[in-house]
Amino acid sequence: MINNVLTTDGFYFCTDFDLTHTLQRLANTSPDFQEMSLLERADQRFVWNGNLLRELAGQPELHRFALPVIHGFIVMKPCRINGKIFEWILISRRSCFRAGVRYYVRGIDPEGHAANFVETEQIVLYEGAKASFVQTRGSMPFYWSQRPNLKYKPKPVISKTMNHMDGFQRHFDSQLLIYGKQTVLNLVNQKGSEKPLEEEFAKMSSGLNNGMLNYLAFDFHKECSHMRWDRLQILVDAVSETQDEYGYFMVNSDGKILTQQKGVFRSNCMDCLDRTNVIQSLLARRSLQSQLQ
């Protein structure tokens, strides 16, 4: 079992940096927070060895040996543009709440945790200055399932017995608290078996009636059919003003905060994988261009 865990891809830890928090969260902390061990201050959503560390938590003298482990993806690349060298970093943090394989784990649990929830942070380091742009992805936050059967694509089913609004509200209450304003980019098909999910998400977003939450549906497959990838620009243009308003986090080499990110894009398709990746990379590229300028 230990061997199995150690050979599983995507687990990361760091001895001298808090991987569970974004640069912006780390910059807006108190001196007390800075004094805490990595174990005490970690964002519990992203600590995958939380159960193993529980017994050590009560023994402060052991904290320096108790390192939170995140699951996700990290890449760090030195880049060079016009003779200027900077570091480009991508950190994706996968939530350990409601984790599970696609199809079997969909929607939310009663606490409002969405399946396949990932916080992705793109970081640029240049001569001591830092910039960071954060996005999130996660399953559509109500009660639905898509149990595998012999069909290539099992039909998604929306629960008729659960109180969707309750979990939906919990999900976005915590999202708004952590990230500020939210723009939901729902990329599922607006016909066929995915259509009822889009309609439900739209209905609940307007039912929440919260000015901080903005919902936008974009039928990715229909718009980009026959390899018309240039049509993605329609979505990028539609949210460009919002993206400029949300901004990104930036701090200069003296540690002075120049800008803060005021909101995030929360993207989803069915699995929160392929379509979501494409859209997130376009938004990240747009932010990166602005930061480098």
Disulfide bonds with the S-S distance in Angstrom:
none
